[in-house]
Amino acid sequence: HIRVKLLSTGSGSLSHAILRTIAPNGHLNTFDFHEQRAQKAREEFESHGFADLVTASHRDVCSAGFGLNLEVDAVFLDLPAPWTAIASAKQAIKLLGGRICSFSPCIEQVQRTCLALTEHDFTEVCTMECLLRTFDVRRVCMPAVLDLGDALCEDSSEPAPNKQPKLSDAHSVSSEATTAGEDHGPHGTPKMAKGDIFFKASVPPLQMAAHTGYLTFATLSPRLVTD
């Protein structure tokens, strides 16, 4: 029986993903400081058949804590100041230990969170940057090149009589062929000249319009109960 704690609930998309993972025997405790958002999430969970697997609460965990004691296997934080919730997260994780993950958009948040994790005996602290990287798949033509060497006559700067065309010459011929309308194949693709090679290549954009983010993971090892 896996039990997970999520902060904050937000739109509920991550909660649904976690619920599908831990069903049918797990349980999710999710918190949000916005009362209307927490209520909306409860309604969605019920309408999607997850009512028995999740407890959605309205709570400011940064100031009030989670109110859970040694009950969960894993914690996910999505907070403006996640370092303020590390102590309460440790208290909520079972004595057998567990894992914690925190998402932050700024590296300064990550630094403070990592310090708090170390102070509260979490180990294996690891941060990964999240980037959206799209690729444009294109059909590329490589012109036929018979000889890439620059063979010259021994006593002359002129090319040898049997010297083959250069890459630029072959490319020029191929370019002229592909610009002529009658040399285009179906769907506007250029016809393959003798010896030319067509292949698909993926090219990333020079600029990526996306917000960066960081996922920080850490482990809380099993603990002994002391009086």
Salt bridges, closest charged atoms under 4 A:
ASP32 OD2 - ARG37 NE 3.28
GLU71 OE1 - ARG3 NH1 3.06
ASP73 OD2 - LYS94 NZ 3.19
ASP121 OD2 - LYS90 NZ 2.91
GLU124 OE1 - ARG99 NH1 3.99
ASP136 OD2 - ARG138 NE 2.84
